[in-house]
Amino acid sequence: MLIVHSPQCLAYNAPGHPERPDRVASTVASLRRNPAHTWLEAVPCADDDLLRVHDQAHLDAVRTGDYVDADTPRHDNIDAIARLAAGSAIQAAQHAVRGQRAFSVMRPPGHHAGRNAVMGFCYYNNIAVAVAHMLHHDRHLHRVAILDFDCHHGNGTEDIFFGDDRVLFCSLHQSPCYPGTGQATRKNCVNYPLPPGTGPSEFLQSLDVAMDRIAGFGPDLLAISAGFDSYKRDPITDMNLEIGTFCNIGKRVARLTGWGHTTGALPSFAVLEGGYADDLAACVSAFVQGWDDA
């Protein structure tokens, strides 16, 4: 597994905020214990990459701090750090199409950021930036599927790609829950709202349905918004997944990405989204083990 990371993403903090530096620092420390992983230093994305999914006013707002969202604090230099997270997602996608499973382990997360709004701890939509970059630059890519298994609906990603026939967006998420979207499937955006308390068996059944939908789409690339806040001890959600459930999610991703392509595998990459429990590192490591070893 290729892990894309930069310690610069740890350089901001808001006291008491659940999206804290140690969640990623501990995850990186856990992943580094596996000598089979290779590591790549993240580099920032360019304006052109951001402007494929956000408007100029949004870039200006992140740069200047001229925005209002109670969950998404202003921080010194957050524009540079958020560009680094989006650039890391692009690097993961680029290495995926070269035949490596790749995981961007960065903060801030991204899937709530819409075309012109910060939201829910997210400044730029990392996975959307990466998918748009690949569709623009790689002439061999025609269809990309996005699987989002964060406990919160990826409303920003849906907003950005809604109606784009090149992209299939599938989201499994708790409902009711923040941000209150994702109640129904709309065009190319397929939603699987799950009630609070959903356990491993029910979650994996829904995931299997989503995987079948993705396989039927016939993508050239699979992008994964990997959120771990459906874990039973997460402090801001009410789902009931076990650490081992994330290993089973990884195994299902591995099975899906081995089907049907002349190269023998569907390129895939993941981008870290949410997950705020003290056991985040164990959840991420379990997912990577299942994805990498299946």
Sequence and secondary structure as in RCSB ss.txt:
>XXXX:A:sequence
MLIVHSPQCLAYNAPGHPERPDRVASTVASLRRNPAHTWLEAVPCADDDLLRVHDQAHLDAVRTGDYVDADTPRH
DNIDAIARLAAGSAIQAAQHAVRGQRAFSVMRPPGHHAGRNAVMGFCYYNNIAVAVAHMLHHDRHLHRVAILDFD
CHHGNGTEDIFFGDDRVLFCSLHQSPCYPGTGQATRKNCVNYPLPPGTGPSEFLQSLDVAMDRIAGFGPDLLAIS
AGFDSYKRDPITDMNLEIGTFCNIGKRVARLTGWGHTTGALPSFAVLEGGYADDLAACVSAFVQGWDDA
>XXXX:A:secstr
 EEEE GGGGS   TT SS HHHHHHHHHHHHT TT EEEE     HHHHHTTS HHHHHHHHHT    TTS   
TTHHHHHHHHHHHHHHHHHHHHTT  EEE  SS  TT BTTB BTTBSS HHHHHHHHHHHH TT   EEEEE S
SS  HHHHHHHTT TTEEEEEEEESS TT    S BTTEEEEEE TT  HHHHHHHHHHHHHHHHHH  SEEEEE
E  TTBTT TT    B HHHHHHHHHHHHHHTTSS TTSS  EEEEE    STTHHHHHHHHHHHHHH 
